[in-house]
Amino acid sequence: MFVTRLMSSIVLLILASGVILTGGYFLAAALFFLALKAFQELMKACKLGGEGKLNALEVIGYAGICAYYAQMVFVEDKIYLYLSLIVILVAYMFVYVFAFPRYEAAQVMCSFFCVAYAPVMLSFIYLVRILPYGIYTVWMIFISSWICDTCAYAVGMLFGRHKLAPVLSPKKSVEGALGGVLGSAIVGAVYAYFVVERVMDERQITWIFVLISALGAVISQVGDLAASAIKRNHDIKDYGKLIPGHGGVMDRFDSVIFTAPMIYFLTMVLLGI
């Protein structure tokens, strides 16, 4: 299992690096695929779909994701992305009302959640990438998530004593969480000082990247625990089997899903982009 997981991580890192460096339609298409898979995994986990013939809740979700990503790529004014979410919600309410009592309120609300949670939040990787200097700032998403995961695991194994969330995730420790935040901040500082400041030489931005990395790392751990909580609530081990040794999209990108929007808004505010 360890070898499979390691090899999958290496392949995933290579693919992610190539897609992000290329950007544009290639990145949008990759995120669109991940969004559809994540929606499928969440709907199946919530027992709202993923089995055989599509129901109305799934159709609206898939159609809404398609419309959202199309607007993200082809419509310049990004305010229409918010309109897409409102239209998706109204469409769900339409089905809820006119198919009543086939679907319960909890099912409709959960279906909208499955659209907004992973598919929409993953799209912020693309939105960060298209910002000015986005080819440099987009890596903060992965420094704040995957570097945090690695450092938290290592520090937790060596020094972990106090449980972070004993009921939800007994193996995670407070020491590991702090180590993840510190590790992300250090890597963010090194990356900013040796790479980004060479490009944005008119500004001293290392401290900004340290702050972004640290805050992003905190949020990434919440994302990790949130995805685990959903699995616990629905009594499943993994969301899927797409990535050998890791599970599904939700298993591998759980922390990235939360970090991407945070990095987008922190970049906008702290870098003044």
N, C-alpha and C positions, 0 to 999 in steps of 0.2 A: 504493500500500500504506500509506504514512504517513497519508494523509487517512482511509482506511478505518479504520485502527487508532485514530486520534484520535477519530473520530466514534463508534466502538464504545466507546471508553473513557468518553466523555462520557455516552452513553446508559446504560452499565453503572453509572456513578457515580450517576446520577439514580435509576435503578431500585433500586440497593442502598440509597441513602439513604432512599427512600420505604418500602422493605420493613422496614428496621431501625427506623425511627422508628415505624412501625405496630406492629411486634412481634407477639406472640401467635401465633395460628393462621396468619396471613399469612406471618410469617417462617418458621415451622416448615414450611409447605408449600413455600416457595421453597427452603429448605435440603434438604428431602426430594427435590425434583426434581433439584437439583444433585448430591445424594448418589447417586441412581440413575444419572445420566449419568456421574459420575466412576467408579462401579463398572464400568459398561459400557465406558468408555474404557480402564480399566486391564486388564480381562479381555481385551479385544481386543488391546491392546498386548502382553500376555503370551501371546497366541495360545491363550487358554482359552475364548473365546466371542466374542460380538458378530457372529456370522455365521449368519444363518438361524435354525433351530430351537434353542431353549434346551436346554442339557444340564443334568445334575443339579447340577453345581457352580454354574452360573448361577442355577438355581431356588433353591437354598439361600441364595445370596447375596442375591438380590432379596427373598426371604421374610424373611430375617434383618434386612435393612435396614428393611423395613416394620414388623416387630415392634419393632425398636430405637426407631424414631422415634415409633411409637404409644405406647410406654412413656415416652419422653422427654416427650411432651406431656400424656398423660392420667394417668400415675402420679406421685403427688407425691414419693414416696421414690425418689431417683435411684440408690440402691444397686442397684436392679433392672436398671439399664443394664448393670452389670458381669455380672449373671446372664445377660442377653441374649447377651453375647459368648461366655460359656461354653457356652450352649445352641447357638449357631451353630457353635462349634468342635466340639462333640460331634456335631452333625448332619453336619458334613464328615467326621468320623472314621467315622460310621455308613456313609456312602456309600463311603468308602475301603475299609472292611472288607468290606462285603457286595457291592460291585461289583468287588472285586479279581479280576484285575489290570487292570481297565479304566483306572483312574487311577493315576498314579504319585504317590509321596509329595510330590515337588516341586510337582506340579500342585495338590494339595490344600492344601498350605501356602501357595502363592502365591494361591490363591483366598481363603483366610481373610485374608491380607494385604490383598487388594484391598477387602475389607469394612472392615477396621480402619483402613487408611491414610486414605483420603479420606472415605468416608461417616461414620465415627465421629468423626474429628477435626473435620470441618466442623460437626458438631452442637454443638460447644462455642461457636459463635457464639450459638446460641439459649440455651445454658446461662449464658453471660455476660450476655446481655440480660435474663434473668429474675432475676438477682441484685439485691439492693438497690442503687439508683443505677445499675443496668445500662444504662439509656438513655444514660448518660454514659460509663461504662467500656467499653462495647462498641466505641466508636470507636478505642480503643487498638489493637485488632486490625488495623485498616486503616492507622492511623498507623505501626504497626510493620512493616507489609508494603508497602503501596502507596507510602507516602511514602518508605520506605527504598529501594524499587526506583527511584523517580524521582531521589532524591538520589545514589544510588550510580551511576546512569547518567551524570548530569551531572558529578559529580566525577571519575568514571573517564575520561570523554571529555576533560576539561580537564587532569587531573593524573596520570592512570594511567600508572604505569611498571613496577610489579612485578606479575606474574601471580598471581592468587589460586588458580586451579585450571587450570594451563596445558593439561593433557590433556583435562579434562572441558569447560571453558568458557574458551577462550583470550582472549576479550574482557573478561572480568571481572578487575579489578585489586584489589590490597590497598588502594590509596588509595580506590578507589570503594567498597569494603566499609566502610572506616572513615567515609567521607563519608555513607554510608547510615545508619550507626548514629548519627553525630552529628546528621544532619538529622532523624531520627526523634526523638531526644532533645530537640532544640530545639522542634520542632513539638509534642511532647508537653508540654513545659514551658509553652509559650504557651497551649495548649488548657487545661491544668490551671489555670493562674493566672487567665486571663480568663473561663473558663466554669465549670469544676468547683468551684473554691473559692468561687464565688458561691452555689453550692447547698450544698456541704458546708462552710459557713463556720465550723464549730466545730473544723476541723482544718486544719493546714498540710500539704497533700498534693502540692504541686508537685514536690518532690524524689522522692516515690514514683512519680509518673507519669513523671518523667525516667528513673528506674531501670527501670520497666516497659517504656517505649518502647525504651530501649537494648538490654535483654536480648531483648525481642521481635524487634528488628531483626536481632540476631545469628542467632536461630533462624529467622527468615524467609528469610535467605540460605542457610541449610542446606537449608530446604525447597525453595527454587528450584533449588539444585544437585542435590538428590536426585531431583526430577522429571526434570531433564535427564539424569541418569545412567541412569534407567530407559529413557528414550527412546534413549540411545546404545546401551545393552545390547540393545535390541530393534530397532535400526536404523529408527526412525521419526522424521519431522520434527515432526509435531504429533500430539496425542492425538485430536483431532477437528476439526470445522468448525462447531461451534455458534455461536461468537462471531467474526464477520468480522474479519479482521486479527490475531486472537489465537490462534485454534485452538479447542480444547475447554475443558471445565471445568478439567481438570488443567493446561492451559497458562496459564490466567488466574489460577487460585486456588491455584497451587502453594505460594506463600509463605504465603498466608492459612491453608492447611490446617495448617501447622506452628505458626503464630503463635497461633491460636485457643485450643488447650489451654494453651499457656504463659501467655497473658493471663488465662485463667480461674484457674489455680492461683496466679499471682502476685497477682492481685486478692484472692483468698481469704486469702492469707498476709499480704501487706503492708498491705492495707486492713482486715484483720480482719473481713471480711464472712462 
